[in-house]
Amino acid sequence: MSQVERWLSRRAPLAGVPAAALILVALLSGGSNSPNSNAPVGQVVSFYAAHATGQKVSALMGALGLVFFVLFAVALAGRLRDRGPAGWLANGIVGGAVAAMVGLLSLLAFGFVLADNIKFLSPGSVQTLNVLDNNFFLAANAGFIVFGVVAGLAVAVSKAPAWWIGWVLFALETICAVPPSRGSLSWPHSSGP
């Protein structure tokens, strides 16, 4: 193993830190009062014209955070492959992370397009992108659930020093996989009753 490979194998798991920080910045900078799916086009245009910078920063920080998230997943998968019996679960960790990235990048892209091009979009395009921005979350949720459940199982059976964290992650992701009742705030972009 070369010196660069050794350096990367030691530092790659730290990619989870900037991933979490950048995704948190993305969630906080985007604002939480975006128009819901059935909002009039004028309200959607007003919102994205007034909050264009925050929406674009949110999308860009989220995209960068997701790159670090996939790097973290690859590093975690590599560590688990080295531990033995849980090695086959490593593929599911990377697959879940990539699926989550694709799903969340799509969601972030809808908001970015609205914020960046709101003056040039037709009313039909604004309404379509707003509906997608509010409702295109299943792919991201599925990816994060696969990542969490598989990573939780892999850590739990890998005999890692903190194996119990794997069971906690598994339980949390299993709970997140169950759809909430109408009006619940636990899933992103729920538009209420």
N, CA, C and O of each residue as an XYZ file, in Angstrom:
772
protein
N       0.842     -1.172      0.000
C       0.000      0.000      0.000
C       0.890      1.239      0.000
O       1.829      1.348      0.789
N       0.579      2.164     -0.896
C       1.392      3.374     -0.996
C       1.071      4.330      0.156
O       0.111      4.138      0.901
N       1.889      5.342      0.273
C       1.698      6.311      1.339
C       0.382      7.067      1.146
O      -0.301      7.372      2.124
N       0.025      7.366     -0.081
C      -1.235      8.072     -0.362
C      -2.422      7.187      0.025
O      -3.383      7.669      0.625
N      -2.361      5.911     -0.313
C      -3.446      4.995      0.053
C      -3.589      4.883      1.570
O      -4.706      4.874      2.088
N      -2.494      4.800      2.267
C      -2.546      4.747      3.728
C      -3.160      6.020      4.309
O      -3.987      5.965      5.219
N      -2.744      7.161      3.772
C      -3.286      8.434      4.241
C      -4.794      8.486      4.001
O      -5.555      8.879      4.885
N      -5.219      8.090      2.809
C      -6.647      8.103      2.485
C      -7.438      7.124      3.349
O      -8.534      7.450      3.805
N      -6.902      5.945      3.576
C      -7.643      4.960      4.371
C      -7.800      5.414      5.818
O      -8.780      5.059      6.473
N      -6.860      6.183      6.318
C      -6.985      6.698      7.687
C      -7.914      7.906      7.759
O      -8.643      8.065      8.738
N      -7.898      8.756      6.736
C      -8.647     10.016      6.793
C     -10.038      9.937      6.159
O     -10.897     10.759      6.478
N     -10.278      8.983      5.280
C     -11.557      8.910      4.560
C     -12.777      8.815      5.476
O     -13.797      9.432      5.166
N     -12.728      8.073      6.587
C     -13.920      8.045      7.446
C     -14.306      9.421      8.001
O     -15.455      9.637      8.385
N     -13.352     10.340      8.040
C     -13.648     11.691      8.522
C     -14.520     12.478      7.535
O     -14.971     13.579      7.851
N     -14.755     11.921      6.349
C     -15.628     12.582      5.371
C     -17.041     12.724      5.909
O     -17.803     13.560      5.422
N     -17.403     11.928      6.900
C     -18.717     12.049      7.518
C     -18.918     13.377      8.222
O     -20.048     13.856      8.320
N     -17.848     13.982      8.715
C     -17.951     15.260      9.434
C     -18.354     16.392      8.482
O     -19.347     17.070      8.746
N     -17.612     16.626      7.373
C     -18.074     17.681      6.464
C     -19.405     17.329      5.801
O     -20.178     18.227      5.466
N     -19.685     16.047      5.606
C     -20.977     15.657      5.034
C     -22.107     16.125      5.933
O     -23.052     16.760      5.466
N     -22.016     15.817      7.208
C     -23.067     16.218      8.147
C     -23.156     17.739      8.257
O     -24.254     18.296      8.275
N     -22.014     18.409      8.331
C     -22.009     19.868      8.468
C     -22.612     20.546      7.237
O     -23.425     21.462      7.368
N     -22.217     20.102      6.052
C     -22.712     20.739      4.826
C     -24.199     20.450      4.601
O     -24.939     21.320      4.141
N     -24.628     19.246      4.921
C     -26.051     18.928      4.763
C     -26.871     19.724      5.779
O     -27.979     20.160      5.469
N     -26.342     19.916      6.980
C     -27.025     20.740      7.981
C     -27.119     22.189      7.502
O     -28.168     22.819      7.640
N     -26.037     22.715      6.946
C     -26.061     24.077      6.394
C     -27.097     24.164      5.278
O     -27.821     25.154      5.176
N     -27.167     23.139      4.450
C     -28.144     23.130      3.351
C     -29.567     23.174      3.891
O     -30.412     23.903      3.370
N     -29.828     22.400      4.928
C     -31.182     22.383      5.499
C     -31.532     23.713      6.153
O     -32.667     24.177      6.048
N     -30.566     24.327      6.825
C     -30.832     25.578      7.530
C     -30.873     26.794      6.608
O     -31.609     27.743      6.876
N     -30.098     26.780      5.532
C     -30.032     27.957      4.660
C     -31.155     27.994      3.635
O     -31.400     29.042      3.037
N     -31.836     26.889      3.420
C     -32.881     26.851      2.401
C     -34.201     27.448      2.833
O     -35.048     27.743      1.990
N     -34.396     27.630      4.115
C     -35.675     28.141      4.588
C     -36.705     27.021      4.644
O     -36.607     26.043      3.903
N     -37.677     27.163      5.510
C     -38.629     26.079      5.691
C     -40.029     26.435      5.241
O     -40.927     25.598      5.336
N     -40.248     27.632      4.760
C     -41.591     28.055      4.395
C     -41.793     28.126      2.896
O     -42.487     29.020      2.410
N     -41.199     27.201      2.149
C     -41.398     27.213      0.711
C     -42.864     26.894      0.407
O     -43.518     26.183      1.170
N     -43.373     27.415     -0.696
C     -44.781     27.203     -1.032
C     -45.103     25.721     -1.192
O     -44.295     24.954     -1.717
N     -46.293     25.326     -0.734
C     -46.664     23.917     -0.876
C     -47.108     23.624     -2.309
O     -47.154     24.522     -3.149
N     -47.427     22.389     -2.570
C     -47.700     21.937     -3.938
C     -48.882     22.621     -4.595
O     -48.889     22.790     -5.814
N     -49.879     23.018     -3.822
C     -51.055     23.629     -4.428
C     -51.060     25.158     -4.311
O     -52.110     25.787     -4.449
N     -49.903     25.747     -4.059
C     -49.796     27.205     -3.965
C     -49.981     27.834     -5.345
O     -49.589     27.250     -6.355
N     -50.573     29.013     -5.385
C     -50.702     29.709     -6.672
C     -49.317     30.050     -7.244
O     -48.350     30.243     -6.506
N     -49.257     30.116     -8.558
C     -47.986     30.376     -9.238
C     -47.374     31.694     -8.760
O     -46.158     31.777     -8.591
N     -48.185     32.712     -8.543
C     -47.672     34.005     -8.083
C     -46.961     33.903     -6.746
O     -45.944     34.560     -6.527
N     -47.490     33.083     -5.854
C     -46.862     32.891     -4.542
C     -45.518     32.176     -4.690
O     -44.553     32.512     -4.004
N     -45.461     31.197     -5.581
C     -44.210     30.455     -5.824
C     -43.163     31.397     -6.409
O     -42.011     31.397     -5.976
N     -43.562     32.197     -7.387
C     -42.632     33.146     -8.010
C     -42.125     34.145     -6.973
O     -40.928     34.427     -6.921
N     -43.022     34.680     -6.148
C     -42.616     35.644     -5.121
C     -41.623     35.037     -4.138
O     -40.630     35.666     -3.775
N     -41.902     33.808     -3.710
C     -41.010     33.164     -2.751
C     -39.619     32.965     -3.334
O     -38.629     33.345     -2.709
N     -39.530     32.376     -4.524
C     -38.214     32.075     -5.086
C     -37.473     33.326     -5.553
O     -36.242     33.333     -5.580
N     -38.197     34.381     -5.918
C     -37.528     35.638     -6.250
C     -36.932     36.260     -4.991
O     -35.839     36.825     -5.035
N     -37.644     36.160     -3.870
C     -37.162     36.751     -2.622
C     -36.089     35.912     -1.933
O     -35.251     36.459     -1.217
N     -36.099     34.602     -2.133
C     -35.184     33.704     -1.421
C     -34.224     32.973     -2.366
O     -33.765     31.874     -2.055
N     -33.925     33.571     -3.498
C     -33.092     32.900     -4.505
C     -31.717     32.526     -3.964
O     -31.255     31.404     -4.171
N     -31.068     33.445     -3.282
C     -29.714     33.174     -2.788
C     -29.705     32.028     -1.792
O     -28.885     31.117     -1.906
N     -30.601     32.056     -0.822
C     -30.659     30.982      0.170
C     -30.955     29.630     -0.451
O     -30.389     28.618     -0.037
N     -31.837     29.605     -1.441
C     -32.169     28.344     -2.095
C     -30.976     27.796     -2.891
O     -30.724     26.591     -2.892
N     -30.250     28.688     -3.561
C     -29.081     28.240     -4.336
C     -27.954     27.780     -3.415
O     -27.310     26.766     -3.684
N     -27.713     28.514     -2.338
C     -26.694     28.099     -1.365
C     -27.075     26.746     -0.776
O     -26.228     25.865     -0.631
N     -28.336     26.586     -0.443
C     -28.817     25.328      0.108
C     -28.538     24.175     -0.851
O     -28.030     23.131     -0.440
N     -28.862     24.359     -2.107
C     -28.656     23.300     -3.096
C     -27.174     22.973     -3.280
O     -26.794     21.803     -3.332
N     -26.350     23.996     -3.376
C     -24.917     23.762     -3.588
C     -24.251     23.120     -2.375
O     -23.440     22.207     -2.527
N     -24.585     23.587     -1.174
C     -24.021     22.991      0.051
C     -24.504     21.550      0.207
O     -23.735     20.674      0.603
N     -25.763     21.310     -0.102
C     -26.295     19.953     -0.028
C     -25.601     19.023     -1.012
O     -25.279     17.884     -0.671
N     -25.370     19.498     -2.227
C     -24.697     18.678     -3.233
C     -23.270     18.337     -2.793
O     -22.831     17.194     -2.919
N     -22.561     19.327     -2.283
C     -21.196     19.079     -1.799
C     -21.211     18.136     -0.595
O     -20.363     17.250     -0.487
N     -22.160     18.323      0.294
C     -22.289     17.424      1.444
C     -22.566     15.991      1.028
O     -22.076     15.055      1.659
N     -23.344     15.813     -0.025
C     -23.642     14.459     -0.500
C     -22.422     13.780     -1.105
O     -22.285     12.560     -1.021
N     -21.534     14.559     -1.715
C     -20.272     13.980     -2.216
C     -19.480     13.415     -1.040
O     -18.973     12.295     -1.106
N     -19.378     14.193      0.032
C     -18.677     13.705      1.224
C     -19.403     12.516      1.862
O     -18.762     11.620      2.412
N     -20.735     12.506      1.790
C     -21.518     11.394      2.329
C     -21.175     10.091      1.605
O     -21.007      9.051      2.242
N     -21.074     10.147      0.283
C     -20.722      8.938     -0.476
C     -19.285      8.520     -0.164
O     -19.008      7.327     -0.043
N     -18.369      9.481     -0.033
C     -16.998      9.134      0.355
C     -16.979      8.460      1.727
O     -16.249      7.489      1.929
N     -17.770      8.964      2.661
C     -17.880      8.341      3.979
C     -18.424      6.917      3.854
O     -17.915      6.004      4.504
N     -19.439      6.721      3.036
C     -20.029      5.386      2.862
C     -19.018      4.407      2.270
O     -18.955      3.247      2.679
N     -18.234      4.878      1.313
C     -17.204      4.016      0.718
C     -16.152      3.652      1.763
O     -15.712      2.505      1.828
N     -15.749      4.627      2.582
C     -14.765      4.357      3.642
C     -15.332      3.377      4.668
O     -14.638      2.454      5.093
N     -16.589      3.574      5.066
C     -17.229      2.658      6.011
C     -17.316      1.251      5.429
O     -17.051      0.266      6.118
N     -17.687      1.168      4.162
C     -17.781     -0.140      3.513
C     -16.418     -0.830      3.469
O     -16.324     -2.035      3.701
N     -15.366     -0.071      3.172
C     -14.021     -0.647      3.159
C     -13.611     -1.178      4.517
O     -13.028     -2.258      4.620
N     -13.917     -0.417      5.563
C     -13.591     -0.874      6.924
C     -14.361     -2.148      7.267
O     -13.810     -3.060      7.883
N     -15.627     -2.213      6.873
C     -16.434     -3.390      7.202
C     -15.997     -4.619      6.412
O     -16.062     -5.739      6.916
N     -15.553     -4.410      5.176
C     -15.034     -5.541      4.388
C     -13.812     -6.149      5.072
O     -13.623     -7.365      5.053
N     -12.986     -5.296      5.674
C     -11.781     -5.770      6.356
C     -12.107     -6.546      7.627
O     -11.291     -7.350      8.080
N     -13.279     -6.323      8.209
C     -13.634     -6.972      9.469
C     -14.146     -8.400      9.283
O     -14.234     -9.144     10.260
N     -14.478     -8.794      8.078
C     -14.847    -10.190      7.855
C     -16.311    -10.460      7.600
O     -16.795    -10.158      6.510
N     -17.048    -11.022      8.562
C     -18.364    -11.567      8.297
C     -19.382    -10.557      7.757
O     -20.301    -10.950      7.037
N     -19.248     -9.301      8.075
C     -20.203     -8.301      7.604
C     -19.783     -7.693      6.270
O     -20.430     -6.763      5.787
N     -18.724     -8.197      5.676
C     -18.189     -7.611      4.452
C     -19.172     -7.553      3.305
O     -19.152     -6.599      2.527
N     -20.025     -8.543      3.179
C     -20.971     -8.557      2.057
C     -22.008     -7.445      2.182
O     -22.604     -7.051      1.179
N     -22.236     -6.930      3.391
C     -23.186     -5.836      3.576
C     -22.620     -4.501      3.083
O     -23.360     -3.532      2.913
N     -21.324     -4.459      2.859
C     -20.678     -3.215      2.427
C     -21.242     -2.714      1.098
O     -21.352     -1.506      0.887
N     -21.598     -3.627      0.209
C     -22.167     -3.214     -1.076
C     -23.487     -2.483     -0.885
O     -23.778     -1.520     -1.595
N     -24.283     -2.939      0.074
C     -25.552     -2.274      0.366
C     -25.356     -0.884      0.935
O     -26.158      0.013      0.675
N     -24.300     -0.696      1.708
C     -24.003      0.624      2.270
C     -23.715      1.615      1.149
O     -24.272      2.713      1.121
N     -22.846      1.222      0.230
C     -22.497      2.111     -0.886
C     -23.709      2.314     -1.799
O     -23.964      3.429     -2.253
N     -24.452      1.243     -2.066
C     -25.644      1.362     -2.913
C     -26.675      2.303     -2.311
O     -27.246      3.132     -3.020
N     -26.919      2.184     -1.008
C     -27.867      3.071     -0.341
C     -27.406      4.514     -0.369
O     -28.211      5.421     -0.580
N     -26.121      4.733     -0.159
C     -25.586      6.098     -0.179
C     -25.714      6.721     -1.568
O     -26.073      7.891     -1.699
N     -25.422      5.942     -2.595
C     -25.536      6.464     -3.965
C     -26.999      6.740     -4.305
O     -27.305      7.766     -4.914
N     -27.907      5.838     -3.921
C     -29.330      6.074     -4.172
C     -29.819      7.320     -3.441
O     -30.582      8.111     -3.995
N     -29.378      7.492     -2.193
C     -29.758      8.687     -1.436
C     -29.220      9.947     -2.112
O     -29.912     10.962     -2.193
N     -27.992      9.873     -2.590
C     -27.389     11.021     -3.252
C     -28.156     11.388     -4.522
O     -28.451     12.562     -4.748
N     -28.475     10.414     -5.335
C     -29.204     10.686     -6.577
C     -30.579     11.276     -6.266
O     -30.999     12.246     -6.896
N     -31.276     10.689     -5.297
C     -32.598     11.185     -4.950
C     -32.565     12.592     -4.382
O     -33.362     13.441     -4.780
N     -31.657     12.845     -3.460
C     -31.590     14.163     -2.831
C     -31.030     15.214     -3.794
O     -31.442     16.373     -3.744
N     -30.101     14.827     -4.666
C     -29.604     15.775     -5.665
C     -30.724     16.204     -6.604
O     -30.803     17.369     -6.994
N     -31.584     15.264     -6.965
C     -32.721     15.622     -7.818
C     -33.610     16.630     -7.111
O     -34.028     17.623     -7.705
N     -33.895     16.376     -5.852
C     -34.732     17.280     -5.068
C     -34.078     18.659     -4.943
O     -34.747     19.681     -5.099
N     -32.794     18.685     -4.667
C     -32.072     19.961     -4.567
C     -32.046     20.697     -5.902
O     -32.094     21.926     -5.940
N     -31.971     19.949     -6.985
C     -31.921     20.562     -8.316
C     -33.212     21.291     -8.654
O     -33.177     22.343     -9.292
N     -34.356     20.744     -8.234
C     -35.627     21.424     -8.515
C     -35.662     22.793     -7.842
O     -36.067     23.779     -8.457
N     -35.242     22.853     -6.595
C     -35.197     24.138     -5.891
C     -34.188     25.096     -6.507
O     -34.434     26.299     -6.599
N     -33.049     24.551     -6.928
C     -32.022     25.396     -7.547
C     -32.536     25.998     -8.854
O     -32.340     27.186     -9.110
N     -33.190     25.186     -9.677
C     -33.720     25.678    -10.956
C     -34.761     26.767    -10.712
O     -34.762     27.794    -11.390
N     -35.640     26.540     -9.747
C     -36.638     27.564     -9.426
C     -35.975     28.863     -8.974
O     -36.366     29.946     -9.407
N     -34.983     28.754     -8.114
C     -34.325     29.948     -7.587
C     -33.491     30.666     -8.647
O     -33.450     31.896     -8.682
N     -32.842     29.909     -9.492
C     -31.922     30.496    -10.467
C     -32.634     31.045    -11.699
O     -32.152     31.993    -12.317
N     -33.763     30.469    -12.060
C     -34.409     30.819    -13.330
C     -35.854     31.276    -13.187
O     -36.593     31.254    -14.170
N     -36.281     31.687    -12.002
C     -37.694     31.988    -11.767
C     -38.234     33.056    -12.720
O     -39.411     33.019    -13.077
N     -37.398     33.999    -13.132
C     -37.852     35.074    -14.028
C     -38.105     34.581    -15.452
O     -38.832     35.222    -16.211
N     -37.511     33.452    -15.813
C     -37.582     32.997    -17.194
C     -38.512     31.801    -17.400
O     -38.705     31.360    -18.533
N     -39.086     31.276    -16.327
C     -39.921     30.074    -16.429
C     -41.374     30.438    -16.706
O     -41.884     31.448    -16.220
N     -42.023     29.597    -17.493
C     -43.456     29.783    -17.744
C     -44.237     29.375    -16.494
O     -43.719     28.627    -15.664
N     -45.476     29.856    -16.347
C     -46.275     29.474    -15.175
C     -46.426     27.953    -15.017
O     -46.392     27.441    -13.898
N     -46.588     27.249    -16.111
C     -46.700     25.792    -16.041
C     -45.418     25.136    -15.542
O     -45.456     24.170    -14.780
N     -44.284     25.673    -15.983
C     -42.998     25.136    -15.530
C     -42.783     25.409    -14.051
O     -42.281     24.553    -13.322
N     -43.166     26.608    -13.604
C     -43.037     26.959    -12.186
C     -43.862     26.000    -11.340
O     -43.378     25.469    -10.341
N     -45.117     25.781    -11.749
C     -45.991     24.893    -10.985
C     -45.453     23.465    -10.975
O     -45.474     22.809     -9.934
N     -44.975     22.977    -12.106
C     -44.442     21.606    -12.191
C     -43.208     21.445    -11.306
O     -43.113     20.486    -10.541
N     -42.270     22.375    -11.409
C     -41.063     22.290    -10.583
C     -41.384     22.417     -9.100
O     -40.746     21.768     -8.271
N     -42.370     23.250     -8.756
C     -42.749     23.390     -7.351
C     -43.367     22.091     -6.820
O     -43.077     21.680     -5.696
N     -44.206     21.455     -7.616
C     -44.786     20.172     -7.196
C     -43.684     19.136     -7.016
O     -43.687     18.398     -6.031
N     -42.740     19.070     -7.955
C     -41.623     18.130     -7.823
C     -40.767     18.466     -6.609
O     -40.330     17.565     -5.893
N     -40.524     19.752     -6.369
C     -39.713     20.165     -5.224
C     -40.358     19.758     -3.901
O     -39.655     19.499     -2.925
N     -41.665     19.700     -3.862
C     -42.378     19.325     -2.641
C     -42.610     17.827     -2.493
O     -42.818     17.348     -1.378
N     -42.580     17.087     -3.577
C     -43.029     15.696     -3.504
C     -42.032     14.653     -3.996
O     -42.317     13.459     -3.914
N     -40.897     15.058     -4.494
C     -39.937     14.100     -5.058
C     -38.913     13.708     -3.995
O     -37.726     14.008     -4.123
N     -39.383     13.039     -2.953
C     -38.491     12.686     -1.858
C     -38.368     11.186     -1.639
O     -37.537     10.757     -0.838
N     -39.165     10.379     -2.322
C     -39.139      8.941     -2.064
C     -37.797      8.293     -2.391
O     -37.340      7.417     -1.658
N     -37.164      8.715     -3.482
C     -35.871      8.119     -3.842
C     -34.822      8.417     -2.780
O     -34.053      7.533     -2.401
N     -34.785      9.652     -2.298
C     -33.827     10.012     -1.252
C     -34.135      9.256      0.040
O     -33.228      8.723      0.677
N     -35.401      9.207      0.424
C     -35.772      8.472      1.639
C     -35.393      7.006      1.529
O     -34.833      6.435      2.464
N     -35.695      6.394      0.390
C     -35.366      4.978      0.211
C     -33.866      4.751      0.311
O     -33.430      3.792      0.947
N     -33.070      5.615     -0.306
C     -31.618      5.479     -0.244
C     -31.082      5.608      1.164
O     -30.238      4.816      1.584
N     -31.567      6.611      1.909
C     -31.114      6.784      3.287
C     -31.566      5.620      4.172
O     -30.845      5.218      5.085
N     -32.745      5.083      3.905
C     -33.219      3.939      4.684
C     -32.356      2.713      4.402
O     -31.958      2.007      5.329
N     -32.063      2.457      3.121
C     -31.183      1.322      2.793
C     -29.819      1.517      3.442
O     -29.282      0.593      4.053
N     -29.252      2.726      3.312
C     -27.955      2.998      3.924
C     -28.009      2.742      5.424
O     -27.149      2.042      5.960
N     -28.991      3.288      6.101
C     -29.072      3.170      7.554
C     -29.303      1.758      8.035
O     -28.655      1.304      8.978
N     -30.230      1.055      7.390
C     -30.531     -0.309      7.822
C     -29.331     -1.220      7.576
O     -28.929     -1.975      8.462
N     -28.763     -1.150      6.383
C     -27.632     -2.027      6.059
C     -26.397     -1.658      6.875
O     -25.699     -2.543      7.370
N     -26.118     -0.359      7.022
C     -24.969      0.058      7.831
C     -25.169     -0.353      9.278
O     -24.231     -0.815      9.928
N     -26.377     -0.191      9.787
C     -26.661     -0.603     11.154
C     -26.429     -2.081     11.369
O     -25.800     -2.483     12.348
N     -26.940     -2.893     10.450
C     -26.723     -4.343     10.558
C     -25.245     -4.689     10.441
O     -24.731     -5.516     11.193
N     -24.569     -4.052      9.494
C     -23.156     -4.361      9.275
C     -22.318     -4.022     10.508
O     -21.461     -4.807     10.913
N     -22.564     -2.861     11.099
C     -21.803     -2.476     12.287
C     -22.147     -3.400     13.459
O     -21.270     -3.779     14.235
N     -23.424     -3.757     13.580
C     -23.844     -4.612     14.694
C     -23.215     -5.999     14.636
O     -22.849     -6.550     15.675
N     -23.082     -6.574     13.440
C     -22.527     -7.931     13.341
C     -21.023     -7.952     13.106
O     -20.428     -9.027     13.030
N     -20.396     -6.777     12.989
C     -18.965     -6.743     12.668
C     -18.062     -6.869     13.886
O     -16.840     -6.921     13.744
N     -18.632     -6.919     15.061
C     -17.857     -6.987     16.303
C     -16.994     -5.737     16.490
O     -15.910     -5.790     17.072
N     -17.502     -4.619     15.982
C     -16.818     -3.346     16.203
C     -16.927     -2.993     17.683
O     -17.841     -3.459     18.364
N     -16.008     -2.176     18.186
C     -16.071     -1.828     19.613
C     -17.416     -1.228     20.032
O     -17.883     -1.497     21.139
N     -18.031     -0.444     19.196
C     -19.324      0.162     19.525
C     -20.429     -0.502     18.705
O     -21.198      0.182     18.030
N     -20.508     -1.828     18.763
C     -21.480     -2.581     17.961
C     -22.920     -2.173     18.229
O     -23.761     -2.280     17.336
N     -23.224     -1.711     19.433
C     -24.580     -1.324     19.789
C     -25.077     -0.140     18.976
O     -26.283      0.018     18.786
N     -24.155      0.700     18.491
C     -24.554      1.829     17.645
C     -25.209      1.317     16.368
O     -26.123      1.950     15.839
N     -24.748      0.180     15.876
C     -25.358     -0.423     14.696
C     -26.818     -0.762     14.918
O     -27.650     -0.535     14.040
N     -27.138     -1.304     16.086
C     -28.534     -1.642     16.383
C     -29.378     -0.387     16.542
O     -30.548     -0.376     16.158
N     -28.802      0.672     17.104
C     -29.531      1.937     17.231
C     -29.837      2.502     15.844
O     -30.961      2.924     15.574
N     -28.831      2.507     14.968
C     -29.023      2.990     13.604
C     -30.063      2.152     12.875
O     -30.929      2.695     12.190
N     -29.984      0.832     13.019
C     -30.954     -0.066     12.396
C     -32.371      0.259     12.885
O     -33.298      0.345     12.079
N     -32.542      0.435     14.179
C     -33.869      0.725     14.741
C     -34.397      2.073     14.255
O     -35.564      2.184     13.878
N     -33.541      3.096     14.261
C     -33.979      4.415     13.804
C     -34.399      4.398     12.341
O     -35.425      4.977     11.984
N     -33.629      3.751     11.507
C     -33.968      3.704     10.085
C     -35.209      2.856      9.829
O     -35.973      3.144      8.908
N     -35.417      1.830     10.619
C     -36.628      1.029     10.477
C     -37.848      1.874     10.833
O     -38.875      1.801     10.158
N     -37.738      2.669     11.885
C     -38.830      3.563     12.273
C     -39.080      4.603     11.173
O     -40.230      4.915     10.863
N     -38.014      5.131     10.591
C     -38.153      6.131      9.529
C     -38.790      5.552      8.267
O     -39.366      6.294      7.472
N     -38.694      4.250      8.077
C     -39.259      3.622      6.888
C     -40.778      3.539      6.957
O     -41.431      3.363      5.928
N     -41.347      3.660      8.144
C     -42.798      3.571      8.312
C     -43.394      4.944      8.025
O     -43.022      5.925      8.669
N     -44.320      5.024      7.060
C     -44.903      6.332      6.736
C     -45.664      6.914      7.921
O     -46.353      6.184      8.634
N     -45.546      8.208      8.136
C     -46.260      8.852      9.244
C     -47.734      9.032      8.905
O     -48.144      8.870      7.756
N     -48.518      9.366      9.911
C     -49.921      9.670      9.655
C     -50.017     11.025      8.979
O     -49.072     11.812      9.031
N     -51.130     11.303      8.353
C     -51.304     12.595      7.674
C     -51.116     13.729      8.655
O     -51.578     13.660      9.794
N     -50.444     14.764      8.218
C     -50.236     15.935      9.043
C     -48.989     15.861      9.908
O     -48.659     16.825     10.598
N     -48.298     14.742      9.882
C     -47.091     14.601     10.686
C     -45.960     15.409     10.068
O     -45.933     15.615      8.854
N     -45.045     15.859     10.880
C     -43.907     16.637     10.388
C     -42.653     15.795     10.239
O     -41.579     16.344      9.992
N     -42.755     14.477     10.380
C     -41.545     13.670     10.408
C     -40.959     13.379      9.033
O     -39.772     13.067      8.934
N     -41.748     13.471      7.976
C     -41.188     13.268      6.647
C     -40.995     14.612      5.980
O     -41.778     15.533      6.211
N     -39.954     14.745      5.149
C     -39.724     16.034      4.523
C     -40.845     16.400      3.549
O     -41.453     15.535      2.919
N     -41.094     17.675      3.448
C     -42.029     18.223      2.482
C     -43.449     17.720      2.638
O     -44.204     17.752      1.667
N     -43.857     17.249      3.835
C     -45.246     16.860      3.983
C     -46.082     18.130      3.981
O     -45.707     19.124      4.603
N     -47.191     18.104      3.297
C     -47.964     19.331      3.130
C     -49.189     19.358      4.033
O     -50.123     20.114      3.764
N     -49.215     18.576      5.070
C     -50.280     18.642      6.056
C     -51.537     17.919      5.629
O     -51.556     17.256      4.592
N     -52.623     18.046      6.447
C     -53.859     17.322      6.177
C     -54.568     17.784      4.939
O     -55.625     17.254      4.598
